[in-house]
Amino acid sequence: MLRYLSIGQLVKPLAGRDKNRWMVVVEVIDEDYVLLADGKMRKVEKPKKKKIKHLSKSNTIFEDILQQIIQGNLTNHAIRKKIAVQNGEDKDKGDEKSDI
């Protein structure tokens, strides 16, 4: 069964020590696993491998994060800023799609 997620999608782990922390999908490994980063504890340089079935998916996909990944210049600061915006900690919304 395919449990599809997109690169740049905002997710929240349901299990493990990262439980209930917003993270961004930085790579889809296969139909069961993705790599996640939050820019703080899980950096872009060493993302967390997580089973998709242990994630709560949101409908938010950060298009600019996706573009930065494609260009190879994604920073931890960019991820932290996007997650802060989503949590209402920043007034500048930026470029994102949200159906939440």
RAZI-V587508 format. One record per backbone hydrogen bond with DSSP energy under -1.0 kcal/mol. CO is the residue of the C=O (numbers start at 1). NH is the residue of the N-H. E is the energy in kcal/mol with one decimal. If there is no record, write none. Layout:
BEGIN
co: <CO,CO>
nh: <NH,NH>
e: <E,E>
END
This chain:
BEGIN
co: <6,8,9,10,11,12,13,16,18,23,24,25,27,32,33,33,34,35,35,36,37,42,42,48,50,51,52,54,56,60,61,61,62,63,64,65,66,67,68,75,76,77,78,79,80,81,82,83,84,85,97>
nh: <9,62,25,58,23,56,20,19,21,11,37,8,35,52,29,30,50,26,27,48,24,38,39,36,34,54,55,14,12,10,63,97,66,67,68,69,70,71,73,79,80,81,82,83,84,85,86,87,89,88,61>
e: <-1.8,-2.8,-2.3,-1.6,-2.8,-2.9,-2.8,-1.6,-1.7,-2.9,-1.9,-3.2,-3.0,-3.0,-1.5,-1.6,-2.6,-2.7,-1.3,-2.8,-2.8,-2.3,-2.0,-2.5,-2.2,-1.6,-1.8,-3.6,-2.2,-2.6,-1.1,-1.5,-2.0,-2.2,-2.1,-2.2,-2.3,-2.3,-2.3,-1.5,-2.7,-2.6,-2.1,-2.4,-2.3,-2.4,-2.2,-1.8,-2.9,-1.4,-1.5>
END
